[in-house]
Amino acid sequence: MQSYYYYSKNVTLLGVSLYPLTIIKLLFVRKPDVPDKSKISRPDPKPGNKGGSHRSGQSAKGDSSRSGQSSKGDSRHPGDHKKLARPPLTGESGLKPLDERRSRSNGHVKGKPGIKTQRQENKKTGEQVRLNKYIAAAGICSRREADDLISAGLIAVNGKTVTQLGSKVGPGDEVKYNGERIRSERKVYLLLNKPKDYVTTTDDPKERKTVMLLIRDACSERVYPVGRLDRNTTGVLLFTNDGDLAKKMTHPSNNKKKIYHVFLDKNLSAGDLKKLAEGVTLEDGFIQPDAISYASSENKKEVGLEIHSGKNRIVRRMFESAGYRVNKLDRVYFGGLTKKNLPRGKWRFLSDKEVSMLKMNAYE
C-alpha cells in the first residue's frame, strides 16, 4: 500500500471540507484477484474414485454439496484453495455481530446524542466494574481519591461497608458515600472549535480564561479536555468524562492523527520544507511529520502538517528549529474529528455514530 499527500484548496478529506487547508490522502490498494468459479477447470470424476460424484447425479460419501463446498476427496488445482479462501466468519474472528455492536447506541439520553450512562452500559453487558471506577464515573472524585475513600470506610455497597481495594460492583448494586446513594454520571462527548486566548485546563492559577468557560452551559456533568492546545492555538478540541476514551485518544501508542494549518512569519523555502519532511532533532529527541506541504502554491507562508506526536508545542518547536516563527496555528483534524460547520468558539455534542467510530478506532 502506498500513500500520496498533496495540499489544495476547495477539496475535501474523506468527504469533509478542510478549507482553506486540505490534505488529501489517496490510498491505492490492489484489489485481490477472485477467479470466476464457473471458469475453474476440474477433472472429470471417475466412477471408482472415493468422494467423486456419480454420473447419475447420486452423491457418494464425502461428495461436494450443491452450495459449492469442496469435499475431502475433491481434486482441485493446488492454488484453488488459496484463491477461493473465504474471509473468516464472525464467530471465527472473535468479532461481535454487527447488530450487537449497533445495539450499543441504544440507551442514549433522548435529544442529546453522545451521552450514555455507565449504568446503561453495564446493564447491557452485565459486567462488573471496579468500585473506584464507579465512584469516579459518578463525578465524586478521581479514581485515586476514590481508593482513599474506600480505605477510610466511607463507601458502602448494598448496606455493607467496603474497605478492600479492587472490589467490584455490578448493575444491580447500591453504592453509597457518607450515607447518600451514588448515581453514575452520563457519559458526555462534545467538540469545541477553540478560539485563541483560552487556556486548555479546568483551572488556571493565573486566572486566565479557560476553555471551560466556553462550555459551561453545555451539561451538568464534569467533563475534561482531551489533550491540550496552546493558549494561542485554535481548532478541534474534544471534551468528555469518559476516561477510557480519553486515554485512547491521547496515549502515544494509539498514534492518533492530527492535522494543522500553520501560518508562518515568512515564506518557507523549498530546502527547509524538505528538511522538515525528513525530520529534525529537538531537545527531547527526533521528530518527523507524517506529511508536510504548502497549503497553496501562491502563499508559501501557509503550510499543512500531519503528525501523530502529542508532545508539548511540538509543531511550533519544529518550525522554530528551522528559523521560523509560527504566527497562527489551527488544528483542523484530531483522530477523525473535524470542525466542519462549527464556528469558532462554538461547541456541539458528538453523534452516536461518531462516538462508536472513535471507540472502534474506525477513523485510523
C-alpha positions as CSV (number, residue, x, y, z in Angstrom):
1,M,0.0,0.0,0.0
2,Q,1.4,3.4,-0.9
3,S,0.2,6.8,0.3
4,Y,0.5,10.1,-1.5
5,Y,-0.2,13.5,0.1
6,Y,-0.8,16.9,-1.5
7,Y,-2.5,20.1,-0.5
8,S,-5.1,22.1,-2.3
9,K,-8.0,24.4,-1.8
10,N,-11.7,23.7,-2.2
11,V,-11.1,19.9,-1.8
12,T,-12.4,17.5,0.8
13,L,-10.7,15.0,3.0
14,L,-12.9,11.9,3.5
15,G,-15.9,14.0,2.3
16,V,-15.1,16.7,4.9
17,S,-14.1,20.2,3.7
18,L,-11.0,21.5,5.4
19,Y,-10.9,24.9,3.5
20,P,-8.6,26.7,3.3
21,L,-6.3,23.8,4.1
22,T,-6.9,20.4,2.6
23,I,-4.8,17.4,2.9
24,I,-5.7,14.6,0.5
25,K,-4.5,11.1,1.3
26,L,-5.0,8.7,-1.6
27,L,-4.7,5.1,-0.9
28,F,-4.1,2.8,-3.8
29,V,-4.9,-0.8,-2.8
30,R,-4.7,-3.6,-5.3
31,K,-8.0,-5.5,-5.4
32,P,-7.3,-9.2,-4.8
33,D,-7.9,-11.3,-7.9
34,V,-11.0,-13.5,-7.3
35,P,-11.4,-16.1,-10.1
36,D,-14.7,-16.9,-11.7
37,K,-15.9,-20.2,-10.2
38,S,-17.7,-21.0,-13.4
39,K,-14.3,-20.9,-15.3
40,I,-12.4,-23.1,-12.8
41,S,-11.5,-26.3,-14.6
42,R,-11.9,-29.6,-12.6
43,P,-11.0,-33.1,-13.8
44,D,-13.9,-35.3,-14.7
45,P,-14.6,-37.6,-11.7
46,K,-14.1,-41.3,-12.3
47,P,-16.8,-43.7,-11.2
48,G,-14.5,-45.5,-8.9
49,N,-13.0,-42.5,-7.1
50,K,-13.7,-42.1,-3.5
51,G,-15.7,-38.9,-2.8
52,G,-16.4,-38.5,-6.6
53,S,-19.8,-37.8,-8.0
54,H,-21.7,-40.5,-10.0
55,R,-22.8,-39.5,-13.5
56,S,-26.4,-40.4,-12.5
57,G,-26.3,-37.4,-10.1
58,Q,-26.3,-39.5,-6.9
59,S,-23.8,-38.2,-4.3
60,A,-21.3,-40.6,-2.8
61,K,-19.9,-40.4,0.7
62,G,-18.0,-37.2,1.1
63,D,-19.3,-35.7,-2.1
64,S,-19.5,-31.9,-2.6
65,S,-22.8,-30.2,-1.7
66,R,-24.7,-28.1,-4.1
67,S,-23.5,-24.9,-2.3
68,G,-20.1,-25.3,-3.9
69,Q,-18.2,-26.6,-0.8
70,S,-15.4,-29.0,-1.7
71,S,-15.4,-32.4,-0.2
72,K,-12.4,-34.2,1.3
73,G,-11.8,-36.1,-1.9
74,D,-12.3,-33.1,-4.2
75,S,-9.3,-32.7,-6.6
76,R,-8.8,-29.1,-7.4
77,H,-5.6,-27.4,-8.6
78,P,-3.1,-26.7,-5.8
79,G,-3.7,-23.0,-5.9
80,D,-7.5,-23.1,-6.0
81,H,-7.9,-23.3,-2.2
82,K,-5.8,-20.2,-1.7
83,K,-7.7,-18.2,-4.4
84,L,-11.1,-19.1,-3.1
85,A,-10.3,-18.9,0.6
86,R,-13.3,-17.1,2.2
87,P,-12.8,-14.5,4.9
88,P,-13.3,-15.8,8.5
89,L,-16.9,-15.8,9.7
90,T,-17.9,-13.5,12.6
91,G,-17.6,-16.2,15.2
92,E,-14.1,-17.3,13.9
93,S,-12.6,-13.8,14.0
94,G,-13.8,-13.1,17.5
95,L,-15.8,-10.0,16.4
96,K,-19.3,-9.4,17.7
97,P,-22.1,-9.4,15.2
98,L,-22.9,-6.1,13.6
99,D,-26.3,-6.0,15.1
100,E,-24.8,-6.5,18.6
101,R,-22.3,-3.7,18.0
102,R,-25.0,-1.4,16.8
103,S,-27.1,-2.1,19.9
104,R,-24.6,-0.1,21.9
105,S,-26.1,3.1,20.5
106,N,-29.3,2.3,22.5
107,G,-29.7,3.9,25.9
108,H,-28.5,7.4,24.9
109,V,-30.3,10.3,26.5
110,K,-33.2,11.4,24.3
111,G,-32.4,14.6,22.5
112,K,-28.8,14.5,23.4
113,P,-26.6,12.3,21.2
114,G,-23.2,11.4,22.5
115,I,-24.5,10.9,26.1
116,K,-24.7,7.5,27.8
117,T,-24.7,6.4,31.5
118,Q,-22.3,3.9,32.9
119,R,-25.3,2.1,34.4
120,Q,-26.8,1.7,30.9
121,E,-23.6,0.3,29.6
122,N,-23.3,-2.2,32.4
123,K,-26.9,-3.4,32.1
124,K,-26.3,-4.4,28.5
125,T,-23.1,-6.4,29.2
126,G,-23.8,-7.5,32.8
127,E,-20.2,-6.7,33.5
128,Q,-18.9,-5.6,36.9
129,V,-16.6,-2.6,37.2
130,R,-14.1,-1.7,39.8
131,L,-15.6,0.3,42.7
132,N,-13.1,3.2,42.4
133,K,-14.0,3.5,38.7
134,Y,-17.7,3.5,39.5
135,I,-17.2,6.3,42.1
136,A,-15.1,8.4,39.7
137,A,-17.6,7.9,36.9
138,A,-20.2,9.4,39.2
139,G,-18.2,12.6,39.4
140,I,-17.4,12.3,43.1
141,C,-13.6,12.4,42.7
142,S,-10.7,10.7,40.8
143,R,-10.0,7.0,41.0
144,R,-7.0,7.5,43.2
145,E,-9.1,9.7,45.6
146,A,-11.8,7.0,45.5
147,D,-9.3,4.5,46.8
148,D,-8.7,6.7,49.8
149,L,-12.5,6.9,50.4
150,I,-12.8,3.1,50.2
151,S,-9.8,2.6,52.6
152,A,-11.3,5.1,55.0
153,G,-14.6,3.1,55.2
154,L,-16.7,5.8,53.7
155,I,-18.2,3.7,50.9
156,A,-20.9,1.1,51.4
157,V,-22.2,-1.4,48.9
158,N,-25.7,-2.9,49.5
159,G,-25.6,-1.7,53.1
160,K,-22.2,-3.1,53.9
161,T,-19.0,-1.0,54.3
162,V,-16.3,-1.9,51.8
163,T,-12.7,-1.3,52.6
164,Q,-10.9,-3.7,50.3
165,L,-9.3,-2.0,47.2
166,G,-10.1,-3.7,43.9
167,S,-13.7,-4.5,44.9
168,K,-16.2,-4.6,42.0
169,V,-19.8,-3.7,41.7
170,G,-22.5,-4.8,39.2
171,P,-25.5,-3.1,37.6
172,G,-27.9,-4.0,40.5
173,D,-25.6,-2.9,43.4
174,E,-26.4,0.1,45.5
175,V,-23.4,2.2,46.3
176,K,-23.4,4.9,49.0
177,Y,-21.0,7.6,50.0
178,N,-21.5,9.1,53.5
179,G,-25.0,7.6,53.5
180,E,-26.0,9.1,50.2
181,R,-26.6,6.9,47.1
182,I,-24.1,7.4,44.3
183,R,-25.5,7.5,40.8
184,S,-23.2,7.2,37.8
185,E,-22.9,10.2,35.6
186,R,-23.9,10.2,32.0
187,K,-21.1,9.8,29.5
188,V,-20.8,13.1,27.6
189,Y,-18.8,13.8,24.4
190,L,-18.7,17.3,23.0
191,L,-16.5,19.1,20.4
192,L,-15.3,22.7,20.6
193,N,-13.8,24.9,17.9
194,K,-11.4,26.5,20.3
195,P,-10.6,30.2,19.8
196,K,-7.2,31.7,20.9
197,D,-6.5,33.4,24.3
198,Y,-8.1,30.5,26.2
199,V,-6.0,28.1,28.3
200,T,-6.7,24.4,27.9
201,T,-7.2,23.5,31.6
202,T,-10.0,23.2,34.1
203,D,-8.5,25.7,36.4
204,D,-5.8,28.3,35.9
205,P,-3.8,29.7,38.9
206,K,-3.1,32.8,36.9
207,E,-6.8,33.4,36.5
208,R,-6.6,33.4,32.7
209,K,-9.6,32.5,30.6
210,T,-10.0,28.7,30.3
211,V,-11.8,26.6,27.7
212,M,-14.3,25.5,30.5
213,L,-15.9,29.0,30.2
214,L,-16.9,28.2,26.6
215,I,-18.8,25.0,27.5
216,R,-20.1,25.9,31.0
217,D,-23.7,25.7,29.8
218,A,-23.3,22.5,27.8
219,C,-24.1,20.0,30.5
220,S,-24.2,19.4,34.3
221,E,-21.6,16.6,34.2
222,R,-18.0,17.3,34.9
223,V,-16.1,17.0,31.6
224,Y,-12.5,17.5,30.8
225,P,-10.5,18.5,27.7
226,V,-8.8,15.6,25.9
227,G,-5.3,16.5,25.3
228,R,-4.4,20.2,25.1
229,L,-4.0,23.1,22.8
230,D,-1.7,26.0,23.5
231,R,-3.3,29.3,24.6
232,N,-2.9,30.8,21.1
233,T,-3.6,27.6,19.2
234,T,-7.1,27.3,17.7
235,G,-9.2,24.4,16.4
236,V,-10.6,21.0,17.3
237,L,-10.8,20.2,21.0
238,L,-12.7,17.2,22.5
239,F,-14.3,17.1,26.0
240,T,-15.6,14.1,27.8
241,N,-15.9,12.4,31.2
242,D,-15.1,9.0,29.6
243,G,-11.7,8.2,30.9
244,D,-11.2,5.2,28.7
245,L,-11.9,7.1,25.5
246,A,-9.7,10.0,26.7
247,K,-6.8,7.6,27.3
248,K,-7.4,6.0,23.9
249,M,-7.3,9.4,22.2
250,T,-4.1,10.7,23.9
251,H,-1.9,7.7,24.6
252,P,1.2,7.8,22.3
253,S,0.8,4.1,21.5
254,N,-2.5,4.8,19.7
255,N,-0.9,7.2,17.2
256,K,-3.9,9.5,16.8
257,K,-3.6,11.6,13.6
258,K,-3.5,15.4,13.9
259,I,-3.6,17.9,11.0
260,Y,-2.6,21.5,11.5
261,H,-2.8,24.6,9.3
262,V,0.4,26.6,10.1
263,F,0.8,30.3,9.3
264,L,4.5,31.4,9.4
265,D,6.1,34.8,9.7
266,K,7.9,34.4,6.3
267,N,7.9,32.2,3.2
268,L,9.1,28.6,3.9
269,S,11.9,27.8,1.4
270,A,11.8,24.5,-0.5
271,G,15.0,23.4,1.2
272,D,13.6,23.9,4.7
273,L,10.4,22.2,3.7
274,K,12.5,19.2,2.6
275,K,14.5,19.2,5.9
276,L,11.3,19.3,8.0
277,A,9.9,16.5,6.0
278,E,12.9,14.4,6.6
279,G,12.7,15.1,10.3
280,V,14.5,17.3,12.8
281,T,16.2,16.7,16.2
282,L,14.9,18.7,19.1
283,E,15.9,18.9,22.7
284,D,13.6,16.0,23.6
285,G,14.5,13.8,20.6
286,F,14.0,13.2,16.9
287,I,10.6,14.1,15.3
288,Q,9.4,13.6,11.8
289,P,6.0,14.6,10.4
290,D,3.8,12.1,8.5
291,A,3.2,14.7,5.8
292,I,4.1,18.3,5.1
293,S,3.4,20.7,2.2
294,Y,2.4,24.2,1.2
295,A,-1.2,25.0,1.8
296,S,-1.3,26.7,-1.6
297,S,1.1,27.3,-4.4
298,E,0.6,31.1,-4.2
299,N,1.3,31.6,-0.5
300,K,4.4,29.9,0.9
301,K,3.8,31.3,4.4
302,E,0.9,28.8,4.9
303,V,1.9,25.1,5.5
304,G,-0.1,22.0,6.1
305,L,1.3,19.5,8.6
306,E,0.1,16.0,9.5
307,I,1.6,14.5,12.7
308,H,0.9,11.8,15.3
309,S,3.1,13.1,18.2
310,G,1.4,14.8,21.1
311,K,4.5,16.4,22.6
312,N,4.1,19.9,24.1
313,R,4.4,22.7,21.5
314,I,5.8,20.2,19.0
315,V,4.7,22.0,15.8
316,R,5.9,25.4,16.9
317,R,9.2,24.0,18.1
318,M,9.8,22.2,14.8
319,F,9.5,25.4,12.8
320,E,11.5,27.4,15.3
321,S,14.3,24.9,14.9
322,A,14.4,25.9,11.2
323,G,14.4,29.6,11.9
324,Y,10.6,30.4,11.5
325,R,8.1,31.8,13.9
326,V,4.5,30.5,13.9
327,N,2.1,33.4,13.9
328,K,-1.0,31.3,13.9
329,L,-1.7,27.6,14.4
330,D,-5.1,25.9,13.7
331,R,-5.8,22.2,14.3
332,V,-8.3,21.2,11.7
333,Y,-8.3,17.4,12.4
334,F,-8.0,15.3,15.5
335,G,-8.3,11.5,15.5
336,G,-11.2,11.6,13.0
337,L,-12.9,14.7,14.2
338,T,-13.1,18.0,12.2
339,K,-14.5,21.4,12.8
340,K,-16.9,21.3,9.8
341,N,-19.9,23.6,10.3
342,L,-18.7,24.6,13.8
343,P,-17.9,28.3,14.1
344,R,-15.0,29.5,16.3
345,G,-15.9,29.4,20.0
346,K,-18.9,27.2,19.5
347,W,-19.4,23.5,20.6
348,R,-21.7,20.6,19.7
349,F,-22.3,17.1,21.1
350,L,-20.9,14.2,19.1
351,S,-23.3,11.9,17.4
352,D,-23.8,8.3,18.4
353,K,-22.1,7.3,15.2
354,E,-19.0,9.5,15.9
355,V,-18.7,8.1,19.5
356,S,-18.9,4.5,18.2
357,M,-16.3,5.2,15.5
358,L,-13.9,6.7,18.0
359,K,-14.2,3.7,20.3
360,M,-13.6,1.3,17.5
361,N,-10.7,3.3,16.1
362,A,-12.6,3.3,12.8
363,Y,-11.1,6.6,11.7
364,E,-7.5,5.4,11.7
